[in-house]
């Protein structure tokens, strides 16, 4: 039974009393998930029946201007690490089982299936209290459309933080780096320590990342409870827009407005001209996306994205489909195939965007829109 400090115990009692913990099951494991923030606990916190508490990973604030934002957020030194475009997991050992929980607090069948391929579990045997916070990215993930340009197949895992069970603070940079080096853990790239006055060096780094099509940086104070902020490249914002305009009706307007704003503010601050090529690419992202959606709807009577992922165990593929089917009611999950190929089972499934499908189906059938 894990010992929790008084603050955490009181917080847990409060969320239990308010009915904010949701009971979940993963195979024979029963746990409770916090669906919304309840300070000091964050959304995605989970607690098992034996009392093991896995804290949620908080959202990180976004800096929109480096010149003002860094000075506003940081009074001392901070570290700069690469921000990798993937899905967030916390990896830990429960008894003898290596598990992975998503940001929302769900034990993920896909992640649990693939963890032995991605990380050496020896670190958890020798540090059973450890939680590794990581990003899983790659073209064959079951959650995100798109992938970092440096991953061409399957998936990879990148450690970016560490915690201990039942504790809210993160490991220090020194302890984290020591574990990463000793156990040869895959991790995000660390670009070193900076001050807010190191603006020129940070801007040069961002230009390099932008030219390579990478997502951006996360800035982290190396003190207990230290601040964290993120800053993304214009290329990352543009890539997101290009990937998702086909599903325009299923995303809130803020998804695209926010990315256009980030893109333009990055160009303005970095002194990159708003070239005809960039304007053409941004406009084409919207026009081509809608064209592709129309063509797909005319051809197949639905608008969807086909995902492909590899699993070691066939049953985990079925469990993943059931897990995904619990999501947004406006998305439909349709299995395409689940077949063994070599040492893996390959799962292909379609995520059908029903709002976009419904709108285009109505318009293509001659429906009337009142605007």
Helices and strands as residue ranges (DSSP letters): H 6-17, E 21-26, E 29-34, E 46-48, E 53-54, E 61-62, H 66-73, E 78-83, E 87-94, E 97-102, H 109-118, H 122-126, E 130-137, E 156-164, H 173-182, E 190-194, H 199-211, E 216-220, E 228-232, H 234-244, G 245-250, H 253-270, H 276-300, E 304-311, H 314-324, E 331-341, E 344-353, H 354-364
